[in-house]
Amino acid sequence: MLLTLDLNDARPLHEQVAGAIRRAIADGSIGPGDRLPPARDLADALGINANTVLRALRELRDEGLLEFRRGRGVSVAGRADGRALLVQRAHDLLEEARRYGYRREDVIAILEELP
């Protein structure tokens, strides 16, 4: 599982990690029953603190996407529903728009202009 973070992104790192895992589940890169690497290994690969990764994993567990099992690690519980994926992508779009100086209302106006 290859995750990347954008260090120029204003969002907290745990949100970026959760979003990357959420996208990997939604696009099928990892599926139900697949085990994730240990949090420490993910943290080392991303160059961040293990507690940051654990916070992201707990958030995804609370959403029902991951299961924690003592002695067996963390595995994918199910697929991200379409709404969760769209919410994540909308959030990413708004963050990108902010970097270009657009407000939420500007993005909504652009979306309303689409056919």
C-alpha positions in Angstrom: 0.0 0.0 0.0 1.6 3.2 -1.1 0.4 6.4 0.6 1.7 9.9 0.1 1.2 13.1 2.0 1.4 16.7 0.7 3.4 18.6 3.3 2.2 21.9 1.7 -1.4 20.9 2.5 -2.9 22.9 5.3 -4.9 20.0 6.6 -3.6 18.2 9.7 -1.5 15.1 8.9 -3.9 12.7 10.5 -6.6 13.9 8.2 -4.4 13.4 5.2 -3.5 9.9 6.3 -7.1 9.0 6.9 -8.1 10.5 3.5 -5.4 8.5 1.7 -6.5 5.2 3.3 -10.1 6.1 2.7 -9.3 6.6 -1.0 -7.3 3.4 -1.2 -10.3 1.5 0.2 -12.8 3.3 -2.1 -10.8 2.7 -5.3 -10.2 -1.0 -4.4 -6.4 -0.8 -3.8 -7.1 -2.4 -0.5 -10.3 -4.4 0.1 -12.3 -6.0 2.9 -10.2 -8.4 5.0 -6.9 -6.9 3.9 -4.5 -6.1 6.7 -2.7 -2.8 7.0 0.9 -2.5 7.9 1.6 -1.7 11.5 1.1 2.0 12.4 4.8 2.3 13.2 5.8 1.0 9.7 3.3 3.4 8.1 4.6 6.3 10.1 8.2 5.4 9.2 7.3 5.2 5.5 5.5 8.5 5.6 8.1 10.2 7.8 5.6 11.2 10.5 4.9 10.3 14.2 3.3 6.9 14.9 0.7 8.6 17.1 -0.5 10.6 14.0 -1.1 7.4 12.1 -2.8 5.9 15.1 -5.2 8.9 15.3 -6.1 8.4 11.6 -6.6 4.7 12.0 -8.9 5.3 15.0 -10.9 7.8 13.0 -11.4 5.2 10.2 -12.3 2.6 12.8 -15.0 4.9 14.2 -16.3 5.3 10.6 -16.6 1.5 10.4 -13.9 1.2 7.7 -11.3 -0.5 9.8 -11.3 -3.2 12.5 -8.7 -3.5 15.2 -8.1 -7.0 16.5 -5.7 -7.8 19.3 -2.8 -9.9 18.0 -4.0 -9.6 14.4 -3.5 -5.9 13.7 -5.7 -3.6 11.7 -7.7 -4.8 8.7 -10.2 -3.3 6.3 -13.8 -3.9 7.5 -15.7 -2.8 4.4 -15.8 -0.6 1.4 -16.1 3.2 1.7 -19.5 4.2 0.7 -20.0 6.5 -2.2 -21.0 9.4 0.0 -17.8 9.1 2.2 -15.7 9.2 -0.9 -17.5 12.2 -2.4 -17.2 14.1 0.9 -13.4 13.4 1.0 -13.0 14.5 -2.6 -15.1 17.6 -2.0 -13.0 18.4 1.0 -9.8 18.0 -1.2 -11.3 20.2 -3.9 -12.1 23.0 -1.4 -8.6 22.8 0.0 -7.1 23.1 -3.5 -9.4 26.0 -4.3 -8.3 27.8 -1.2 -4.7 27.5 -2.3 -5.7 29.3 -5.5 -7.6 32.0 -3.6 -11.1 30.7 -4.2 -13.8 30.6 -1.5 -16.3 27.8 -0.9 -19.0 29.9 -2.5 -16.8 30.3 -5.7 -16.5 26.6 -6.0 -20.2 26.1 -5.6 -20.8 28.7 -8.3 -18.4 26.8 -10.6 -20.1 23.5 -9.9 -23.5 25.0 -10.7 -22.2 26.2 -14.1 -21.4 22.6 -15.1 -23.8 20.9 -17.4 
